[in-house]
Amino acid sequence: MNASQLASYDYFKSTLLKIQGTRDGPVLQFGASFLAGTVATNVVKSRVMAAKSSAETILTLVFLEQLRLGVDLWRGEKKL
């Protein structure tokens, strides 16, 4: 999970909670996570499509993926 997903998740969760009859729980959390993941995917896709050099794009994506893996390992969410 990255910073854009966290911000998006908080936004979508608070927005969904404003709908009358909704309450915090697994269904709401899944919906907010799904929407946040969709936003993050669109952001990455836009950056890749706007990049000037394909080599630069590939290296950036590899770096970001390894950074995400490192953060997950540090948090204890994944094991090697």
Secondary structure, 3 states (H helix, E strand, C coil): CCHHHHHHHHHHHHHHHCCCCCCCCHHHHHHHHHHHHHHHHHHHHHHHHHCCCHHHHHHHHHHHHHHHHHHHHHHCCCCC
